[in-house]
């Protein structure tokens, strides 16, 4: 029974590690590129609004 407890604890620890790795890689591969693209779009929108506003002043 002692071996079972060690094996079970090792398996649980390994599963937690694998899950953390999968979530981290998903965040790096999917979430961060989407967030950076949204940030670029927001910056471009702000720039275009400033240009449009300044072109109607004169």
CNS distance restraints for C-alpha pairs under 8 A (distance, minus, plus):
assign (resid   1 and name CA) (resid   5 and name CA) 6.52 0.50 0.50
assign (resid   2 and name CA) (resid   6 and name CA) 6.50 0.50 0.50
assign (resid   3 and name CA) (resid   7 and name CA) 6.05 0.50 0.50
assign (resid   4 and name CA) (resid   8 and name CA) 5.91 0.50 0.50
assign (resid   5 and name CA) (resid   9 and name CA) 6.09 0.50 0.50
assign (resid   6 and name CA) (resid  10 and name CA) 6.09 0.50 0.50
assign (resid   7 and name CA) (resid  11 and name CA) 6.01 0.50 0.50
assign (resid   8 and name CA) (resid  12 and name CA) 6.15 0.50 0.50
assign (resid   9 and name CA) (resid  13 and name CA) 6.14 0.50 0.50
assign (resid  10 and name CA) (resid  14 and name CA) 6.05 0.50 0.50
assign (resid  11 and name CA) (resid  15 and name CA) 6.07 0.50 0.50
assign (resid  12 and name CA) (resid  16 and name CA) 6.20 0.50 0.50
assign (resid  13 and name CA) (resid  17 and name CA) 6.22 0.50 0.50
assign (resid  14 and name CA) (resid  18 and name CA) 6.13 0.50 0.50
assign (resid  15 and name CA) (resid  19 and name CA) 6.05 0.50 0.50
assign (resid  16 and name CA) (resid  20 and name CA) 6.13 0.50 0.50
assign (resid  17 and name CA) (resid  21 and name CA) 6.19 0.50 0.50
assign (resid  18 and name CA) (resid  22 and name CA) 6.17 0.50 0.50
assign (resid  19 and name CA) (resid  23 and name CA) 6.19 0.50 0.50
assign (resid  20 and name CA) (resid  24 and name CA) 6.10 0.50 0.50
assign (resid  21 and name CA) (resid  25 and name CA) 6.11 0.50 0.50
assign (resid  22 and name CA) (resid  26 and name CA) 6.06 0.50 0.50
assign (resid  23 and name CA) (resid  27 and name CA) 6.18 0.50 0.50
assign (resid  24 and name CA) (resid  28 and name CA) 6.28 0.50 0.50
assign (resid  25 and name CA) (resid  29 and name CA) 5.93 0.50 0.50
assign (resid  26 and name CA) (resid  30 and name CA) 5.62 0.50 0.50
assign (resid  26 and name CA) (resid  31 and name CA) 7.03 0.50 0.50
assign (resid  27 and name CA) (resid  31 and name CA) 4.80 0.50 0.50
assign (resid  27 and name CA) (resid  32 and name CA) 6.16 0.50 0.50
assign (resid  28 and name CA) (resid  32 and name CA) 5.55 0.50 0.50
assign (resid  28 and name CA) (resid  33 and name CA) 7.56 0.50 0.50
assign (resid  29 and name CA) (resid  33 and name CA) 6.91 0.50 0.50
assign (resid  30 and name CA) (resid  34 and name CA) 6.59 0.50 0.50
assign (resid  31 and name CA) (resid  35 and name CA) 6.26 0.50 0.50
assign (resid  32 and name CA) (resid  36 and name CA) 6.08 0.50 0.50
assign (resid  33 and name CA) (resid  37 and name CA) 6.12 0.50 0.50
assign (resid  34 and name CA) (resid  38 and name CA) 6.22 0.50 0.50
assign (resid  35 and name CA) (resid  39 and name CA) 6.18 0.50 0.50
assign (resid  36 and name CA) (resid  40 and name CA) 6.25 0.50 0.50
assign (resid  37 and name CA) (resid  41 and name CA) 6.23 0.50 0.50
assign (resid  38 and name CA) (resid  42 and name CA) 6.16 0.50 0.50
assign (resid  39 and name CA) (resid  43 and name CA) 6.28 0.50 0.50
assign (resid  40 and name CA) (resid  44 and name CA) 6.21 0.50 0.50
assign (resid  41 and name CA) (resid  45 and name CA) 6.10 0.50 0.50
assign (resid  42 and name CA) (resid  46 and name CA) 6.26 0.50 0.50
assign (resid  43 and name CA) (resid  47 and name CA) 6.24 0.50 0.50
assign (resid  44 and name CA) (resid  48 and name CA) 6.13 0.50 0.50
assign (resid  45 and name CA) (resid  49 and name CA) 6.19 0.50 0.50
assign (resid  46 and name CA) (resid  50 and name CA) 6.27 0.50 0.50
assign (resid  47 and name CA) (resid  51 and name CA) 6.26 0.50 0.50
assign (resid  48 and name CA) (resid  52 and name CA) 6.02 0.50 0.50
assign (resid  49 and name CA) (resid  53 and name CA) 6.01 0.50 0.50
assign (resid  50 and name CA) (resid  54 and name CA) 6.08 0.50 0.50
assign (resid  51 and name CA) (resid  55 and name CA) 6.06 0.50 0.50
assign (resid  52 and name CA) (resid  56 and name CA) 6.77 0.50 0.50
assign (resid  53 and name CA) (resid  57 and name CA) 6.97 0.50 0.50
assign (resid  54 and name CA) (resid  58 and name CA) 7.77 0.50 0.50
